[in-house]
Amino acid sequence: MNTAHVGALALADACQDPIAATQPCGEDDGVMRMLVTGHAFAVLLLGHVSKTMTVLQVTYLG
């Protein structure tokens, strides 16, 4: 499975259950979260009321 496929699956998991699929980013406020895989991480902004997830940053770790 290639890196892009793993990242896409991780984002799909985060759409289903964003709190369980991510880690806190800074203070655990349930809004700013990190999605971490073996090769990349993303910083996400969760909108619980509007049921949205905004990708703020994606960093490739190699």
ABEGO torsion letter per residue (X at the ends): XBAAAAAAAAAAAAAABAAAABBBBEBBAGABBBBBBAABBBBBBBBAAAGBBBBABBBBAX
